[in-house]
Amino acid sequence: MDEMQDDLSYSRKELYLDAVTDPLKGHFEEIIKLTGEDIDRDGLLKTPERAAKAMQFLTHGYQMSGAEILKSAMFEEKYSEMVIVKDIELYSLCEHHILPFFGKAHIAYIPNGYIVGLSKLPRVVDVFARRLQVQERLTHEILHCIDSTIKPLGCAVIIEARHMCMMMRGVQKQNSVTTTSAFTGEFKNEETRSEFLNLVSANLT
């Protein structure tokens, strides 16, 4: 999928490759047939192609680099207090059932000579969320990308998400929320971590 490499700038432009769309379309046709549906009825005529394109969009994170996104907006700065971006919308696909999970991510870091453009942190979330995922790994991948790229004094990531595989099937619990967290450096200090958690939960607006 080399042609998609040109889209690393996080453009909203959707780019689909025939070499990927065509076989995906064929597989979706078979899946729909196996459910017992009539693939030739009006409402389903274009569904395999739409589904093929949707799958490419929902997994386009494989063609993006979180590190490159951060490096594109790194600036030397003496600021050394906590930087937090919270309530970042997050949508991903559970790798166990290919069903969505969605929620929000909260990210903080303490600069160590460099800061990054604030919009880059939500974009890093999308890089890893737009893949087949489990929430636990997603949390650590976001943390590791930020920590290894800008090398802050500490980094923290919390994700709160609802999983359709729990809500639509399985235990069918509609109000359950899964929370995962990961910390490095100064955020392993209880005082720093508590400050972060308090600021995330506070309504400051």
C-alpha positions as CSV (number, residue, x, y, z in Angstrom):
1,M,0.0,0.0,0.0
2,D,2.9,2.3,-0.8
3,E,0.6,4.9,-2.5
4,M,-1.0,5.6,0.9
5,Q,2.4,6.7,2.3
6,D,1.8,10.1,0.7
7,D,-1.1,10.5,3.2
8,L,1.0,10.6,6.3
9,S,0.2,14.3,6.9
10,Y,-3.1,13.2,8.4
11,S,-5.1,14.6,5.5
12,R,-8.9,14.0,5.7
13,K,-8.7,12.9,2.1
14,E,-9.8,9.3,1.7
15,L,-7.6,7.2,-0.5
16,Y,-8.5,3.7,-1.7
17,L,-6.5,1.3,-3.7
18,D,-8.2,-1.0,-6.2
19,A,-5.7,-3.7,-5.4
20,V,-7.1,-3.7,-1.8
21,T,-10.7,-2.7,-2.4
22,D,-11.5,-5.4,-5.1
23,P,-10.5,-8.5,-3.0
24,L,-12.1,-7.0,0.2
25,K,-15.2,-6.4,-1.8
26,G,-15.3,-10.1,-2.9
27,H,-14.8,-11.2,0.7
28,F,-17.6,-9.0,2.0
29,E,-19.9,-10.4,-0.8
30,E,-19.3,-13.9,0.5
31,I,-19.8,-12.9,4.1
32,I,-23.2,-11.3,3.3
33,K,-24.2,-14.4,1.3
34,L,-23.3,-16.7,4.2
35,T,-25.7,-14.8,6.5
36,G,-28.5,-15.8,4.2
37,E,-29.0,-12.5,2.6
38,D,-29.7,-11.8,-1.1
39,I,-26.6,-10.0,-2.3
40,D,-28.5,-8.8,-5.4
41,R,-31.3,-6.9,-3.7
42,D,-31.2,-3.1,-4.1
43,G,-30.1,-2.2,-0.6
44,L,-27.1,-4.5,-0.7
45,L,-25.8,-4.0,-4.3
46,K,-23.1,-1.5,-3.3
47,T,-22.6,-2.7,0.3
48,P,-19.6,-4.9,-0.4
49,E,-17.7,-2.0,-2.0
50,R,-18.7,0.4,0.8
51,A,-17.7,-2.1,3.4
52,A,-14.3,-2.6,1.7
53,K,-13.6,1.1,1.7
54,A,-14.8,1.5,5.3
55,M,-12.4,-1.2,6.4
56,Q,-9.5,0.5,4.7
57,F,-10.4,3.8,6.4
58,L,-10.9,2.2,9.8
59,T,-7.5,0.6,9.6
60,H,-5.5,3.3,7.9
61,G,-3.4,3.8,11.0
62,Y,-1.1,1.0,9.6
63,Q,0.1,3.4,6.9
64,M,0.8,6.2,9.4
65,S,3.7,6.9,11.7
66,G,3.0,8.5,15.1
67,A,6.7,9.3,15.5
68,E,6.8,11.2,12.2
69,I,3.7,13.2,13.2
70,L,5.3,14.3,16.4
71,K,8.6,15.1,14.8
72,S,6.8,17.3,12.3
73,A,5.9,19.8,15.1
74,M,8.6,19.5,17.8
75,F,9.9,22.8,19.2
76,E,12.7,23.6,21.6
77,E,11.1,25.2,24.7
78,K,12.2,25.6,28.3
79,Y,8.7,25.0,29.6
80,S,8.9,22.1,32.1
81,E,5.4,21.9,33.7
82,M,2.7,19.4,32.9
83,V,1.0,19.6,29.5
84,I,-2.4,17.8,29.3
85,V,-4.7,17.2,26.4
86,K,-7.8,15.5,27.6
87,D,-11.1,14.2,26.3
88,I,-9.6,13.1,22.9
89,E,-12.3,11.3,20.9
90,L,-11.2,7.7,20.2
91,Y,-12.7,5.1,17.8
92,S,-11.1,1.7,17.2
93,L,-11.9,-1.9,16.2
94,C,-11.6,-4.7,18.7
95,E,-9.3,-7.3,17.1
96,H,-11.3,-10.2,18.7
97,H,-14.6,-9.6,17.1
98,I,-14.0,-6.7,14.6
99,L,-16.5,-4.6,16.5
100,P,-16.0,-1.0,17.5
101,F,-14.9,0.3,20.8
102,F,-15.0,4.0,21.5
103,G,-14.4,6.6,24.2
104,K,-11.8,9.2,25.1
105,A,-8.1,9.4,25.8
106,H,-6.3,11.7,28.2
107,I,-2.6,12.4,27.6
108,A,0.0,14.3,29.6
109,Y,3.7,14.8,29.4
110,I,6.3,16.9,31.2
111,P,8.6,18.5,28.6
112,N,12.4,17.9,28.7
113,G,13.6,20.6,26.3
114,Y,10.9,20.0,23.6
115,I,7.2,20.5,23.3
116,V,5.0,19.3,20.4
117,G,2.1,21.0,18.6
118,L,-1.1,20.2,20.6
119,S,-3.0,18.8,17.6
120,K,-0.3,16.2,17.2
121,L,-1.3,14.3,20.3
122,P,-4.9,13.5,19.1
123,R,-3.4,12.5,15.8
124,V,-1.1,10.1,17.5
125,V,-4.1,8.6,19.2
126,D,-5.7,8.1,15.7
127,V,-2.6,6.5,14.3
128,F,-2.9,3.6,16.8
129,A,-6.6,3.6,17.2
130,R,-7.2,3.1,13.4
131,R,-5.9,-0.5,13.6
132,L,-7.2,-3.8,14.9
133,Q,-6.6,-3.3,18.6
134,V,-7.1,-4.2,22.2
135,Q,-7.4,-1.3,24.6
136,E,-4.5,-2.4,26.8
137,R,-2.1,-2.4,23.9
138,L,-3.5,0.8,22.4
139,T,-2.7,2.6,25.7
140,H,0.9,1.4,25.7
141,E,1.5,2.1,22.1
142,I,0.4,5.8,22.4
143,L,2.5,6.1,25.6
144,H,5.6,4.5,24.0
145,C,5.4,6.6,20.8
146,I,5.3,9.9,22.8
147,D,7.9,8.8,25.3
148,S,10.4,7.5,22.8
149,T,10.0,10.4,20.3
150,I,10.1,13.6,22.4
151,K,11.8,12.0,25.5
152,P,9.9,13.9,28.1
153,L,10.5,13.8,31.9
154,G,7.4,11.7,32.1
155,C,4.3,10.7,30.1
156,A,0.8,9.5,31.1
157,V,-2.0,8.0,29.1
158,I,-5.5,7.1,30.3
159,I,-8.2,5.6,28.0
160,E,-11.9,5.2,28.9
161,A,-13.9,3.2,26.4
162,R,-17.1,1.3,25.7
163,H,-16.8,-1.9,23.8
164,M,-19.5,-3.0,21.4
165,C,-18.4,-6.6,21.8
166,M,-19.6,-6.3,25.4
167,M,-22.7,-4.2,24.7
168,M,-24.1,-6.0,21.6
169,R,-23.0,-9.6,22.3
170,G,-21.5,-11.6,25.0
171,V,-22.5,-10.3,28.4
172,Q,-24.6,-7.4,26.8
173,K,-23.8,-4.9,29.5
174,Q,-24.6,-1.5,28.0
175,N,-23.2,0.7,30.8
176,S,-19.8,-0.8,31.3
177,V,-16.7,1.3,30.8
178,T,-13.2,0.0,30.6
179,T,-10.4,2.2,31.9
180,T,-6.7,1.6,31.1
181,S,-3.7,3.7,32.1
182,A,0.1,3.7,31.6
183,F,2.8,6.0,33.0
184,T,6.5,6.7,32.6
185,G,9.1,8.8,34.4
186,E,7.8,11.5,36.7
187,F,4.2,10.2,36.5
188,K,5.3,7.1,38.4
189,N,5.7,9.5,41.3
190,E,2.4,9.4,43.3
191,E,2.2,13.2,43.7
192,T,2.6,13.9,40.0
193,R,0.2,11.1,39.0
194,S,-2.4,12.5,41.5
195,E,-2.1,16.0,40.0
196,F,-2.7,14.5,36.6
197,L,-5.7,12.5,37.7
198,N,-7.2,15.5,39.5
199,L,-6.8,17.7,36.4
200,V,-8.3,15.1,34.1
201,S,-11.3,14.8,36.3
202,A,-11.8,18.5,36.9
203,N,-14.2,20.6,35.0
204,L,-12.1,23.7,34.3
205,T,-14.2,25.3,31.6
